């Protein structure tokens, strides 16, 4: 069998011939790829035009544009700084809360429209049995008040969404009568209320308190007062100076020791001083324990030392001590008569802004749940609401 011989021209390299044939084939492949690419582009264009005609260009752009969410949302306007918290149930500890509440702007004039409000702070064991009376009191005065409720931690309020007390419960802890935990609860109420920059006056109330006048009178009385209403007097007897502990010196000496009612009303300036205090608090926490009842001495003594010229030295919450005992009288349904209302509302005399006044007590306690119905009946005639 003869082998096939391929003739080769003289002077020609066989490998060069092979390369020439490959180079001729390469443009054909490129041409095919280019044609395929053009076909795909044409097809994509047709589909795009159809989608735009059918759904519109905006939906395609929004679908193709990724949504970027910043990791940290920075305040971009003044409103973010001055708007009060929408949810009172925060996760701050007391230490964090008091620090946050003590922040004060250095410029006194507000660069925005501000309507001063009164913060009504209810320190309770649980429910508010006299809530319907308070609902009537607040009605029609939205924007002029704020409400804060400090119950026992286990209590869950069930007010309807239409109630002024709806979602006004703050994070709370157990408060024991006569112990520092009671003052902690009061400071907790003040600190939460201070987070709303529009709150200018702060009233401490209990579930057994009732208003003695309508909202307009009380708002005007507190807003125009040059003083805060904190009872603070020097009691030389065993239930006053007799409770003083010499270990409280030098921060507190016996001549500065004061006693007063737990139920107070203070300005924003004094509320901040109470919340930010770290000088007198340790002394009272360690050396004023039963039979030294700290809620009767801590705030009156501290404010007498730091701001004596800013307190009126009296309370605006009326109580009846005539029955004797360690606690004031509690009134029941049978007590609430027209004669009773005339007696407690009449015959008062005090100083208001250094001038004589017959309006002295704006609130009263202690009223049992059974008093709600007669109070609602007599309120229009005697309380003005």
TIKOL-360781 format. One record per residue (C-alpha): residue in three letters; x, y, z. Coordinates in steps of 0.1 Angstrom, whole numbers, padded with zeros to 4 digits, always signed. Layout:
// TIKOL-360781
AlaXYZ
...
This chain:
// TIKOL-360781
Unk+0000+0000+0000
Unk+0015+0033-0010
Unk+0015+0062+0013
Unk-0001+0094+0002
Unk+0025+0121-0005
Unk+0013+0157-0004
Unk+0035+0179-0026
Unk+0051+0209-0011
Unk+0060+0239-0031
Unk+0096+0250-0029
Unk+0102+0278-0004
Unk+0069+0274+0013
Unk+0065+0263+0050
Unk+0036+0238+0056
Unk+0028+0253+0091
Unk+0024+0287+0075
Unk-0003+0273+0053
Unk-0021+0259+0082
Unk-0022+0293+0100
Unk-0035+0309+0069
Unk-0065+0286+0068
Unk-0072+0292+0105
Unk-0071+0329+0101
Unk-0097+0327+0073
Unk-0120+0308+0096
Unk-0116+0332+0126
Unk-0135+0362+0111
Unk-0164+0339+0103
Unk-0167+0329+0140
Unk-0165+0366+0151
Unk-0191+0375+0125
Unk-0215+0348+0139
Unk-0210+0360+0175
Unk-0216+0396+0164
Unk-0248+0386+0147
Unk-0260+0367+0178
Unk-0252+0397+0200
Unk-0272+0420+0177
Unk-0301+0396+0178
Unk-0301+0395+0216
Unk-0299+0433+0218
Unk-0328+0436+0194
Unk-0348+0411+0214
Unk-0341+0429+0247
Unk-0351+0462+0231
Unk-0384+0448+0219
Unk-0392+0433+0253
Unk-0383+0466+0271
Unk-0405+0487+0248
Unk-0433+0463+0254
Unk-0429+0465+0292
Unk-0427+0503+0292
Unk-0458+0506+0272
Unk-0476+0481+0294
Unk-0464+0491+0330
Unk-0447+0524+0326
Unk-0411+0535+0331
Unk-0414+0544+0368
Unk-0422+0509+0379
Unk-0392+0495+0361
Unk-0369+0521+0376
Unk-0382+0516+0411
Unk-0379+0479+0408
Unk-0343+0481+0396
Unk-0332+0507+0421
Unk-0321+0491+0454
Unk-0334+0505+0486
Unk-0307+0517+0510
Unk-0314+0519+0547
Unk-0289+0538+0568
Unk-0275+0520+0598
Unk-0279+0550+0621
Unk-0307+0576+0616
Unk-0293+0610+0623
Unk-0315+0638+0635
Unk-0321+0660+0605
Unk-0344+0686+0620
Unk-0351+0703+0652
Unk-0384+0685+0655
Unk-0365+0652+0662
Unk-0350+0668+0693
Unk-0381+0685+0708
Unk-0408+0659+0700
Unk-0418+0640+0731
Unk-0414+0602+0731
Unk-0444+0585+0715
Unk-0439+0554+0737
Unk-0434+0558+0774
Unk-0423+0522+0779
Unk-0386+0527+0772
Unk-0357+0504+0782
Unk-0335+0529+0800
Unk-0323+0522+0835
Unk-0328+0548+0862
Unk-0292+0559+0859
Unk-0296+0564+0821
Unk-0330+0580+0825
Unk-0319+0605+0851
Unk-0288+0615+0830
Unk-0310+0619+0799
Unk-0336+0640+0818
Unk-0310+0663+0833
Unk-0298+0676+0798
Unk-0305+0713+0797
Unk-0301+0738+0768
Unk-0279+0767+0776
Unk-0298+0792+0755
Unk-0329+0802+0775
Unk-0350+0815+0746
Unk-0368+0787+0726
Unk-0363+0789+0688
Unk-0397+0774+0682
Unk-0433+0779+0693
Unk-0438+0763+0727
Unk-0470+0760+0747
Unk-0461+0753+0784
Unk-0478+0722+0797
Unk-0485+0708+0832
Unk-0474+0672+0839
Unk-0498+0653+0861
Unk-0478+0625+0876
Unk-0499+0597+0893
Unk-0480+0576+0918
Unk-0503+0546+0924
Unk-0505+0510+0936
Unk-0525+0500+0905
Unk-0558+0511+0891
Unk-0572+0546+0890
Unk-0607+0543+0905
Unk-0614+0580+0901
Unk-0603+0581+0865
Unk-0638+0591+0852
Unk-0637+0623+0873
Unk-0602+0631+0859
Unk-0614+0624+0824
Unk-0640+0651+0828
Unk-0615+0674+0843
Unk-0591+0671+0813
Unk-0617+0672+0786
Unk-0613+0700+0761
Unk-0578+0710+0772
Unk-0557+0689+0749
Unk-0522+0702+0744
Unk-0520+0719+0778
Unk-0512+0688+0799
Unk-0493+0655+0800
Unk-0501+0624+0821
Unk-0477+0599+0836
Unk-0487+0569+0857
Unk-0463+0549+0879
Unk-0481+0518+0893
Unk-0466+0486+0907
Unk-0446+0468+0880
Unk-0470+0439+0879
Unk-0500+0461+0871
Unk-0511+0464+0835
Unk-0536+0492+0828
Unk-0566+0485+0805
Unk-0578+0519+0796
Unk-0595+0523+0762
Unk-0578+0541+0734
Unk-0602+0571+0739
Unk-0590+0576+0775
Unk-0565+0603+0785
Unk-0547+0576+0805
Unk-0542+0553+0775
Unk-0506+0542+0772
Unk-0495+0567+0799
Unk-0478+0541+0821
Unk-0441+0545+0826
Unk-0415+0517+0834
Unk-0419+0513+0872
Unk-0404+0496+0902
Unk-0417+0487+0936
Unk-0421+0517+0959
Unk-0423+0512+0997
Unk-0439+0538+1019
Unk-0413+0557+1040
Unk-0383+0542+1021
Unk-0360+0556+0995
Unk-0377+0535+0968
Unk-0407+0559+0972
Unk-0384+0589+0963
Unk-0370+0569+0935
Unk-0404+0564+0920
Unk-0411+0602+0923
Unk-0378+0610+0906
Unk-0387+0584+0879
Unk-0419+0602+0873
Unk-0402+0636+0871
Unk-0375+0623+0848
Unk-0400+0608+0823
Unk-0420+0640+0823
Unk-0388+0660+0817
Unk-0383+0642+0784
Unk-0412+0663+0771
Unk-0396+0697+0767
Unk-0430+0715+0768
Unk-0437+0703+0804
Unk-0431+0733+0826
Unk-0449+0724+0859
Unk-0450+0690+0876
Unk-0477+0679+0900
Unk-0474+0647+0921
Unk-0507+0629+0927
Unk-0520+0596+0940
Unk-0550+0574+0929
Unk-0570+0589+0958
Unk-0565+0626+0947
Unk-0592+0648+0932
Unk-0590+0683+0917
Unk-0606+0710+0937
Unk-0611+0734+0907
Unk-0615+0732+0870
Unk-0586+0728+0846
Unk-0584+0764+0835
Unk-0581+0778+0871
Unk-0555+0752+0880
Unk-0535+0758+0848
Unk-0535+0796+0853
Unk-0527+0793+0890
Unk-0496+0771+0884
Unk-0484+0787+0852
Unk-0484+0822+0868
Unk-0468+0812+0901
Unk-0434+0825+0909
Unk-0429+0797+0933
Unk-0430+0759+0935
Unk-0453+0743+0961
Unk-0431+0722+0983
Unk-0439+0720+1021
Unk-0407+0725+1041
Unk-0408+0734+1078
Unk-0385+0730+1107
Unk-0401+0707+1133
Unk-0382+0707+1165
Unk-0400+0677+1179
Unk-0393+0639+1178
Unk-0410+0636+1143
Unk-0389+0664+1128
Unk-0354+0671+1142
Unk-0357+0639+1162
Unk-0352+0619+1130
Unk-0320+0637+1120
Unk-0288+0616+1119
Unk-0255+0633+1126
Unk-0238+0612+1100
Unk-0256+0633+1074
Unk-0232+0662+1081
Unk-0215+0681+1065
Unk-0238+0679+1035
Unk-0269+0683+1057
Unk-0267+0698+1092
Unk-0295+0698+1117
Unk-0304+0735+1111
Unk-0311+0726+1075
Unk-0333+0696+1083
Unk-0368+0700+1070
Unk-0401+0681+1069
Unk-0430+0684+1045
Unk-0458+0667+1026
Unk-0448+0640+1000
Unk-0473+0656+0975
Unk-0456+0684+0958
Unk-0456+0707+0927
Unk-0424+0720+0912
Unk-0412+0740+0882
Unk-0391+0726+0855
Unk-0359+0741+0870
Unk-0365+0724+0904
Unk-0375+0692+0887
Unk-0341+0690+0871
Unk-0324+0698+0904
Unk-0342+0669+0920
Unk-0334+0644+0892
Unk-0298+0654+0889
Unk-0290+0652+0926
Unk-0261+0630+0936
Unk-0249+0650+0966
Unk-0278+0645+0991
Unk-0293+0613+0978
Unk-0265+0590+0993
Unk-0268+0605+1027
Unk-0306+0602+1028
Unk-0305+0566+1014
Unk-0281+0555+1041
Unk-0291+0575+1072
Unk-0328+0582+1068
Unk-0346+0549+1073
Unk-0378+0541+1093
Unk-0385+0556+1118
Unk-0371+0584+1096
Unk-0395+0585+1067
Unk-0374+0597+1038
Unk-0402+0608+1015
Unk-0411+0635+1042
Unk-0376+0649+1044
Unk-0354+0643+1013
Unk-0370+0668+0988
Unk-0380+0694+1014
Unk-0345+0695+1029
Unk-0326+0694+0996
Unk-0346+0722+0980
Unk-0344+0743+1012
Unk-0306+0740+1009
Unk-0304+0746+0971
Unk-0334+0767+0962
Unk-0351+0781+0994
Unk-0362+0813+0976
Unk-0380+0793+0949
Unk-0404+0773+0971
Unk-0437+0786+0986
Unk-0432+0765+1018
Unk-0466+0749+1015
Unk-0484+0721+0997
Unk-0514+0726+0973
Unk-0529+0692+0982
Unk-0554+0693+1010
Unk-0557+0665+1036
Unk-0576+0660+1068
Unk-0554+0652+1099
Unk-0582+0658+1124
Unk-0589+0621+1130
Unk-0554+0615+1143
Unk-0531+0586+1134
Unk-0501+0583+1111
Unk-0522+0588+1080
Unk-0547+0614+1070
Unk-0584+0606+1069
Unk-0599+0586+1041
Unk-0633+0598+1028
Unk-0660+0574+1018
Unk-0693+0577+0999
Unk-0712+0589+1029
Unk-0688+0618+1035
Unk-0694+0634+1001
Unk-0722+0658+1007
Unk-0729+0695+0998
Unk-0720+0705+1034
Unk-0687+0686+1031
Unk-0678+0704+0998
Unk-0686+0738+1012
Unk-0665+0731+1043
Unk-0633+0719+1025
Unk-0636+0746+0998
Unk-0643+0775+1020
Unk-0623+0794+1046
Unk-0589+0789+1031
Unk-0562+0817+1034
Unk-0526+0817+1022
Unk-0501+0837+1002
Unk-0499+0834+0964
Unk-0471+0853+0947
Unk-0466+0871+0981
Unk-0502+0883+0980
Unk-0532+0871+1002
Unk-0554+0845+0984
Unk-0584+0824+0992
Unk-0574+0797+0967
Unk-0548+0776+0985
Unk-0554+0739+0978
Unk-0559+0729+0942
Unk-0562+0691+0950
Unk-0574+0670+0978
Unk-0570+0634+0992
Unk-0577+0607+1003
Unk-0609+0597+0985
Unk-0620+0561+0984
Unk-0633+0545+0951
Unk-0669+0547+0966
Unk-0668+0585+0963
Unk-0667+0585+0925
Unk-0705+0587+0920
Unk-0713+0615+0945
Unk-0682+0634+0933
Unk-0694+0632+0897
Unk-0728+0645+0908
Unk-0715+0674+0928
Unk-0685+0684+0906
Unk-0705+0707+0882
Unk-0718+0728+0911
Unk-0687+0729+0934
Unk-0657+0720+0912
Unk-0666+0738+0880
Unk-0665+0708+0856
